[in-house]
Amino acid sequence: MSIIDRLAIGLSALCGVHCLATSLLIGAMASLGGVLETPIIHEGGLMLAILLGAIGLGAGALRKGTLLPVAVGSLGLGVMAGAMSHHHSAMETVYTLIGVGILSLGHLLNGRQHSH
């Protein structure tokens, strides 16, 4: 069998895998999309973020006595919580991303304080 035949067979196989994977992925995304939009996912994620923020930022505040990371992190959590009032809209995504960024900044500030 020539190299061209092998390449053609390989390309055909890749084409088949791509076609099957695309169909499966689109079907899975359609099914998972509804699950990921349920309120319990958003509420659970926010609760987890609050819990981890309280533990991580709180421990840092107790250790170093500085409240700036807690204040910044709390602002981020507040923005994330407020985003939930914009049910499944583009603004929910925008505010969530802003809140996540602010919360991450709070954790970054907290981490930097631990290293000094």
CORPE-V830257 format. One record per pair of residues at least 24 apart in sequence whose C-alpha atoms are under 10 Angstrom apart, sorted by the first residue. I is the first residue (numbers start at 1). GAP is how many residues later the second one is. D is the distance in Angstrom with one decimal. If there is no record, write none. Layout:
i: {I	I}
gap: {GAP	GAP}
d: {D	D}
This chain:
i: {37	37	38	39	39	39	42	42	42	43	43	46	46	46	46	46	47	47	49	49	49	49	49	50	50	50	50	50	52	53	53	53	53	53	56	56	56	56	57	57	57	57	57	57	58	59	60	60	60	60	60	60	61	61	61	63	63	64	64	64	64	66	66	67	67	68	68	68	69	69	69	69	69	69	69	69	69	69	69	70	70	70	70	70	71	71	72	72	72	72	72	72	72	72	72	73	73	73	73	73	73	73	73	73	73	73	73	74	74	74	74	75	75	75	75	75	76	76	76	76	76	76	76	77	77	77	77	78	78	79}
gap: {50	51	50	45	48	49	38	39	42	38	41	31	32	34	35	38	30	34	24	28	31	51	54	24	27	28	31	53	55	24	50	51	53	54	50	51	54	55	49	50	51	52	53	54	52	51	47	49	50	51	53	54	49	52	53	50	51	46	49	50	52	44	47	39	43	38	41	42	34	35	36	37	38	39	40	41	42	43	44	33	36	37	39	40	32	35	27	30	31	32	33	34	35	37	38	26	27	28	29	30	31	32	33	34	35	36	37	25	28	29	32	24	25	27	28	31	24	25	26	27	28	29	30	24	25	26	27	24	25	24}
d: {9.5	7.6	9.8	8.9	9.1	9.9	9.8	9.4	7.7	8.7	8.5	7.8	9.9	7.4	7.1	9.4	9.7	9.6	9.9	7.5	9.5	9.2	8.9	8.5	6.9	9.7	9.9	9.9	10.0	8.5	8.1	9.6	8.9	7.8	10.0	7.6	8.1	9.2	7.7	6.7	9.9	9.4	6.4	9.0	9.4	9.3	9.3	9.7	6.1	8.0	7.8	7.2	8.0	9.4	10.0	9.5	8.4	9.2	7.3	7.6	9.8	8.8	8.6	10.0	9.3	7.7	7.9	8.3	8.8	9.7	7.8	4.4	6.5	8.0	5.6	5.4	9.1	9.8	9.0	9.1	6.5	8.4	9.2	8.0	9.5	7.6	10.0	6.5	6.6	8.9	7.1	4.9	8.6	8.7	9.8	8.8	9.0	9.4	6.4	4.3	7.2	7.2	4.4	6.8	9.6	9.3	9.3	9.4	8.7	7.1	8.1	7.5	9.9	7.1	7.2	8.9	6.1	7.2	4.6	4.4	8.0	8.6	8.0	9.9	8.1	6.3	9.9	9.9	9.3	9.2}
